[in-house]
Amino acid sequence: MELFKGLNFRHRARAGANNGPHDEEDVDQGNIPFQSQQRQRQPRLEPKKGGGQGNTPAALKEPPEDIKQSISAVKTFLAARMAMRCHSCEANITEGFCVRDWTQDARGIGYADGSMSQHNPFAALFYDGPGPPPGSLHTPLQFQGADKKTDEFVGKVFDFVSELIPGPANKNLPPELHGMLRLGLLLDKVAELLRNDSLDDVTKRAHVYSNVFDLVGKLASHPELVDLVRDARYHKQQTPGLEALSAASNSSHSGSPLVLGEKIASVRERLKQLARQSAIVLEASGCQDLTTRSGENLLDCCERVVAIYTIIAEDESPLEEARRNSSATPQEKWEAFHQKHGVSRDEAVFEQSHAYYHRALAMMHSGPGRIKRMVTEVANMSTSLPIGIFVKVSESRPDMMRCLIMGPPDSPYGYALFETAFGSIINPNLHPDGKVCLSLLGTWHDGDAAAQWQPGKSTILSVLISIQAMIFTEDPWRNEPAFTSAVGTIADMQARKYVEKIHPRVITAGMLHWLFKPGQRHGIWEKEVRAHFRYNGAKMIANVEKWAIANPALKSQGLVQELKRGLEDISRR
């Protein structure tokens, strides 16, 4: 338990600096030292008035009641330990004890290699000011780089703390344990690592993430500690460390005060993305490449993540979910639907109507690592797809998929749905034969080489984002290479005429066909189509009516009225 007394992963606010948005605590991005290089007293942060410079969230004027209780519990614990006396002579055996003095000699920690001048990361854990740090601590630990020594050290700390945490059979835990974990930055470091939602990176750094999962699993399994990983955390804008917080008010510690900001994402929230991706991977557990050693390591990691998240997550009752949905706006409902159904598995994808069905049947072997790459890419898309892009993957062939893309609201394709190219051209980059002209796909070779497909770097996600953002653009006429640099009144007029020409086709193929053609309305995208028109229908009508003001032909052709009729029909069913 003595370890907790010194666990003060330093997180000092820089004087006059902006630490970023309150839910992006910035211990996640960049190089974060355990202790700051400066030991100057920092001024207490006050709420900003007016616009101000920067986006630093207002600090709380004083710690909330639950934090005060944690500080009190830890202080009581420390006071009792510091009053310990020798059984023989009754002398105070802890008099003058200080964590800083205890860690001056690196060899006393059990981490040194025999050289007292060697930088000791454990000493950085325990050092507490005032004054400049000892010479051995001048180099702070850097976290963002994939440094094996740093990962090894952080992993050892997590492992050590996990061993000290009692199992669920131990009831009525002392409040100081809960308080130390809440006040220290240990769980903030856990949340930082869990912001990394790359399964590939997590498996490559398994030596540290394995210990992260052990610690989170240990806390999640104990009913008296699970709130530490389930509930939102206070943003620690500034903290002097556990030892200073634990000391009596008249102590000689002169470190910076504890400054808290608003509540930020919990460890559970940070784990949610990985859990979603892991579930997608596990659905493809029987695929080729996942039976290899690296594939099995990936599956083991995913199983642990899903198991831990299942323990932490609090499932809403049907009544609570209905109450939450009733108060949500259509946009919020659309975003929630997309988060849940953005990526799904459906064997109906692998059917004869698929453009590459026969080529896929003829493919008897797949290159080493190809299927694993596809599985991990699909998993990554499950948490990274922009709103309005949906992907369905074959259950038996992860390399076979179909995609549905919604036109960006501020483009001539706003709220229209596109799965394949249509017989009538609606964009210079989309050809009637199904080909897509895009540098990233290698179908257009001019321009910057960096825009071409980069093996090992480019992804399916980047292709889908490029289609939505670069093809369904506000000015599609200038997508034509001959007109890319066209400027002037005549060029602008040609651009407007092109939009007026394609609008009837966009409404017909991207909206009406999805509403009235049974094969599209009730096909593999039935859920997505129904949700799209229900949640985006009002915005869609407003958009089309705005188009009709500049292009009266839309109303004269009856397209606006037909669209309204289709939306009314789908909302009734």
LUMBA-42479 format. One record per residue (C-alpha): y, x, z; residue in one letter. Coordinates in steps of 0.02 Angstrom, whole numbers, padded with zeros to 5 digits, always signed. Layout:
N
YXZa...
# end
This chain:
573
+00000+00000+00000m+00118+00147+00023e+00130+00161-00166l+00227-00001-00178f+00360+00070-00064k+00409+00194-00196g+00373+00100-00357l+00549+00097-00422n+00537+00106-00610f+00723+00140-00629r+00826+00017-00727h+01009+00050-00693r+01146-00034-00791a+01255+00089-00884r+01435+00087-00826a+01533-00026-00941g+01386-00039-01062a+01306-00193-01134n+01122-00217-01097n+01101-00348-01231g+01050-00530-01225p+00977-00589-01061h+00807-00630-01134d+00795-00462-01222e+00805-00356-01068e+00813-00197-01172d+00687-00107-01067v+00584-00151-01219d+00687-00072-01356q+00725+00111-01350g+00692+00251-01229n+00689+00193-01049i+00684+00322-00909p+00606+00288-00740f+00764+00356-00661q+00938+00367-00734s+01019+00533-00769q+01175+00477-00676q+01175+00440-00490r+01350+00370-00482q+01380+00208-00390r+01392+00066-00515q+01518-00075-00495p+01451-00250-00463r+01448-00350-00623l+01549-00510-00622e+01532-00658-00739p+01630-00636-00900k+01778-00750-00930k+01823-00804-01104g+01754-00718-01256g+01752-00543-01186g+01677-00395-01272q+01489-00384-01291g+01355-00510-01247n+01307-00458-01071t+01252-00616-00978p+01342-00660-00818a+01266-00582-00663a+01223-00688-00513l+01349-00663-00374k+01209-00641-00248e+01019-00640-00253p+00938-00813-00255p+00850-00874-00099e+00674-00828-00158d+00730-00650-00194i+00813-00640-00022k+00649-00693+00056q+00556-00558-00040s+00681-00426+00017i+00666-00485+00196s+00476-00480+00191a+00475-00303+00120v+00604-00244+00246k+00501-00314+00389t+00347-00227+00322f+00436-00060+00303l+00516-00072+00476a+00345-00098+00555a+00273+00052+00463r+00421+00163+00507m+00400+00121+00691a+00221+00187+00699m+00187+00304+00844r+00054+00432+00880c-00086+00365+00990h-00087+00525+01093s+00094+00577+01118c+00184+00416+01075e+00298+00511+00955a+00365+00420+00803n+00258+00495+00665i+00366+00423+00525t+00535+00482+00588e+00637+00557+00448g+00509+00509+00316f+00579+00487+00139c+00484+00460-00022v+00599+00586-00107r+00549+00723+00016d+00366+00676-00002w+00372+00703-00190t+00472+00865-00197q+00314+00968-00218d+00226+00910-00375a+00063+00985-00315r+00057+00861-00171g+00041+00713-00287i-00121+00763-00368g-00045+00764-00542y+00020+00942-00559a-00063+01078-00659d-00022+01214-00532g+00157+01244-00586s+00293+01181-00471m+00418+01186-00614s+00310+01071-00720q+00392+00901-00750h+00303+00776-00639n+00307+00593-00696p+00238+00534-00529f+00388+00613-00443a+00499+00511-00558a+00413+00357-00492l+00452+00395-00312f+00618+00485-00319y+00762+00393-00239d+00944+00455-00232g+01079+00486-00180p+01134+00640-00270g+01070+00718-00429p+00881+00721-00453p+00782+00880-00418p+00764+01001-00563g+00587+00941-00599s+00655+00766-00634l+00794+00804-00757h+00689+00744-00904t+00661+00556-00891p+00506+00471-00958l+00525+00402-01133q+00427+00242-01165f+00459+00182-01341q+00372+00323-01432g+00182+00317-01446a+00167+00467-01333d-00010+00492-01270k+00044+00577-01109k+00166+00437-01068t+00035+00304-01106d-00091+00396-01000e+00028+00405-00853f+00083+00223-00866v-00098+00170-00883g-00144+00265-00725k-00006+00178-00628v-00066+00007-00686f-00245+00054-00644d-00197+00116-00471f-00097-00039-00430v-00236-00152-00494s-00357-00070-00373e-00239-00107-00228l-00220-00292-00267i-00343-00401-00167p-00466-00513-00257g-00455-00703-00257p-00574-00715-00109a-00437-00641+00002n-00329-00784+00064k-00158-00790+00148n-00095-00628+00074l+00050-00543+00165p+00218-00595+00090p+00272-00413+00071e+00141-00386-00065l+00212-00528-00168h+00388-00466-00131g+00354-00287-00185m+00281-00343-00351l+00426-00460-00381r+00564-00336-00335l+00493-00184-00423g+00499-00153-00610l+00312-00140-00630l+00293-00314-00705l+00448-00287-00812d+00357-00140-00889k+00204-00250-00916v+00313-00379-01004a+00391-00243-01109e+00223-00183-01172l+00166-00361-01207l+00316-00389-01321r+00221-00283-01444n+00128-00417-01543d+00042-00296-01662s-00144-00307-01630l-00168-00150-01732d-00051-00051-01620d-00126-00127-01463v-00301-00071-01513t-00238+00102-01558k-00160+00117-01385r-00309+00038-01298a-00303+00166-01156h-00140+00092-01091v-00160-00090-01145y-00331-00100-01064s-00249-00062-00897n-00110-00186-00934v-00239-00322-00961f-00330-00271-00802d-00172-00287-00699l-00119-00453-00775v-00297-00520-00757g-00302-00468-00574k-00138-00558-00537l-00184-00710-00642a-00350-00732-00551s-00268-00742-00379h-00190-00912-00339p-00059-00832-00226e-00003-00705-00356l-00022-00797-00521v+00159-00857-00516d+00213-00676-00539l+00146-00678-00717v+00166-00864-00751r+00346-00897-00699d+00507-00836-00779a+00578-00673-00709r+00755-00630-00657y+00837-00504-00771h+00862-00350-00663k+01027-00288-00732q+01033-00155-00597q+00920-00104-00454t+00919+00041-00330p+00729+00037-00318g+00607-00031-00191l+00636+00101-00057e+00823+00068-00051a+00796-00121-00052l+00670-00103+00088s+00781+00005+00198a+00885-00063+00341a+01063-00114+00300s+01135+00033+00398n+01027+00159+00307s+01098+00313+00225s+01044+00252+00052h+01195+00241-00062s+01110+00185-00222g+01176+00047-00333s+01155-00133-00273p+01030-00256-00340l+01112-00355-00481v+01016-00498-00559l+01053-00597-00715g+00982-00760-00780e+00796-00792-00790k+00704-00718-00938i+00534-00737-01019a+00382-00727-00907s+00233-00613-00933v+00140-00768-00992r+00271-00797-01127e+00258-00615-01180r+00068-00631-01192l+00075-00793-01291k+00102-00710-01460q-00045-00592-01437l-00154-00736-01377a-00114-00837-01533r-00155-00690-01646q-00313-00650-01548s-00376-00828-01568a-00353-00815-01757i-00451-00651-01762v-00593-00722-01656l-00612-00866-01779e-00661-00735-01908a-00774-00635-01792s-00923-00645-01909g-00833-00569-02057c-00873-00403-02138q-00780-00254-02062d-00777-00336-01890l-00955-00280-01857t-00903-00097-01864t-00854+00000-01709r-00667-00020-01740s-00695-00204-01779g-00791-00230-01618e-00652-00143-01521n-00528-00264-01599l-00637-00414-01552l-00658-00351-01374d-00470-00335-01357c-00443-00510-01427c-00573-00586-01310e-00486-00509-01159r-00315-00571-01213v-00376-00749-01243v-00472-00752-01078a-00321-00692-00978i-00200-00809-01065y-00317-00956-01036t-00308-00921-00849i-00119-00903-00846i-00071-01045-00964a-00038-01212-00883e-00100-01349-00997d+00013-01500-01005e-00061-01670-00969s-00052-01795-01113p+00083-01890-01016l+00190-01733-00992e+00170-01684-01175e+00219-01860-01232a+00372-01857-01117r+00425-01687-01185r+00401-01742-01366n+00499-01903-01338s+00654-01804-01289s+00637-01672-01426a+00746-01675-01581t+00665-01685-01755p+00708-01501-01780q+00623-01453-01616e+00470-01556-01664k+00465-01471-01834w+00476-01298-01755e+00338-01342-01630a+00228-01408-01771f+00255-01249-01871h+00216-01139-01723q+00051-01228-01700k-00001-01252-01882h+00088-01112-01975g-00079-01026-02003v-00243-01122-02005s-00420-01101-02069r-00494-01223-02194d-00646-01195-02303e-00572-01316-02430a-00461-01172-02483v-00610-01090-02568f-00638-01217-02706e-00641-01216-02896q-00459-01267-02909s-00408-01102-02830h-00334-00987-02962a-00448-00843-02911y-00606-00941-02872y-00716-00864-03008h-00648-00690-02979r-00688-00707-02794a-00866-00763-02833l-00890-00611-02943a-00832-00493-02806m-00997-00440-02726m-00927-00299-02618h-00763-00268-02528s-00690-00096-02493g-00707-00025-02316p-00576-00096-02200g-00512-00224-02326r-00572-00379-02236i-00516-00313-02067k-00344-00282-02141r-00340-00460-02206m-00393-00532-02039v-00260-00435-01943t-00127-00481-02071e-00169-00665-02054v-00165-00648-01865a+00007-00568-01874n+00070-00707-01987m+00019-00835-01856s+00167-00780-01750t+00284-00709-01883s+00297-00837-02022l+00473-00903-02050p+00495-01090-02026i+00438-01183-02181g+00299-01065-02238i+00119-01119-02208f-00040-01022-02243v-00219-01087-02251k-00362-00963-02252v-00542-00990-02304s-00662-00985-02156e-00793-00886-02252s-00676-00777-02357r-00522-00715-02262p-00459-00641-02426d-00444-00815-02503m-00291-00913-02451m-00164-01039-02511r+00019-01048-02462c+00147-01187-02451l+00331-01140-02452i+00480-01252-02411m+00640-01216-02506g+00781-01149-02394p+00899-01291-02341p+01055-01208-02416d+00977-01178-02587s+00952-01289-02741p+00772-01304-02680y+00818-01367-02506g+00673-01454-02417y+00565-01460-02574a+00383-01402-02557l+00304-01276-02676f+00124-01219-02682e+00098-01164-02863t+00203-01146-03019a+00237-01305-03114f+00229-01349-03298g+00418-01359-03305s+00513-01202-03261i+00618-01220-03103i+00658-01037-03079n+00665-00884-03193p+00541-00796-03079n+00411-00937-03084l+00316-00952-03248h+00219-01107-03307p+00058-01005-03317d+00065-00973-03130g+00134-00796-03132k+00268-00745-03009v+00394-00614-03064c+00430-00507-02912l+00450-00319-02891s+00345-00322-02733l+00199-00393-02831l+00215-00263-02967g+00256-00394-03099t+00432-00325-03120w+00445-00136-03125h+00630-00105-03141d+00741-00068-02992g+00719+00030-02833d+00545+00104-02807a+00557+00053-02624a+00553-00128-02680a+00381-00104-02759q+00218-00132-02667w+00186+00007-02541q-00001+00028-02503p-00032+00030-02317g+00143-00037-02279k+00176-00192-02382s+00098-00354-02321t+00061-00531-02377i+00194-00586-02254l+00324-00482-02344s+00275-00562-02509v+00293-00739-02440l+00460-00700-02359i+00521-00622-02523s+00471-00777-02622i+00561-00894-02502q+00717-00786-02486a+00732-00699-02655m+00660-00825-02778i+00715-00990-02698f+00891-00922-02687t+01061-01007-02691e+01095-00940-02866d+00930-00942-02963p+01015-00921-03134w+01059-00742-03088r+00876-00707-03048n+00859-00684-03236e+00875-00495-03266p+00997-00521-03410a+01117-00617-03297f+01099-00522-03134t+01270-00440-03149s+01358-00583-03238a+01529-00624-03164v+01676-00731-03213g+01715-00913-03245t+01591-00934-03388i+01450-00854-03288a+01486-00967-03139d+01485-01119-03253m+01315-01067-03326q+01248-01046-03149a+01304-01222-03102r+01229-01296-03261k+01063-01213-03224y+01059-01291-03050v+01102-01462-03121e+00961-01443-03248k+00827-01398-03121i+00876-01522-02984h+00780-01669-03061p+00627-01558-03079r+00643-01495-02900v+00653-01672-02832i+00510-01732-02941t+00389-01586-02918a+00441-01528-02744g+00466-01697-02659m+00409-01853-02753l+00240-01785-02807h+00200-01742-02625w+00246-01919-02575l+00159-02018-02713f+00021-01914-02793k-00139-01943-02690p-00208-01771-02731g-00056-01687-02654q-00012-01810-02515r-00191-01818-02453h-00250-01644-02502g-00274-01491-02392i-00089-01498-02345w-00093-01678-02283e-00042-01638-02103k+00095-01519-02157e+00164-01641-02288v+00169-01785-02165r+00256-01681-02031a+00379-01609-02157h+00439-01777-02222f+00444-01857-02050r+00545-01720-01965y+00651-01663-02113n+00670-01827-02207g+00847-01867-02147a+00911-01694-02191k+00822-01703-02358m+00908-01867-02405i+01077-01799-02352a+01047-01644-02458n+00994-01741-02613v+01139-01862-02599e+01256-01712-02593k+01174-01646-02751w+01198-01817-02833a+01386-01809-02806i+01395-01654-02917a+01254-01714-03031n+01263-01904-03059p+01108-01896-03170a+01003-01892-03012l+01057-02068-02964k+01053-02134-03141s+00871-02079-03155q+00832-02170-02993g+00768-02012-02907l+00870-02034-02749v+00813-02213-02723q+00632-02167-02761e+00640-02027-02633l+00707-02146-02500k+00566-02268-02538r+00436-02131-02520g+00508-02073-02354l+00508-02250-02286e+00326-02270-02338d+00266-02109-02255i+00362-02148-02095s+00272-02315-02078r+00097-02239-02087r
# end
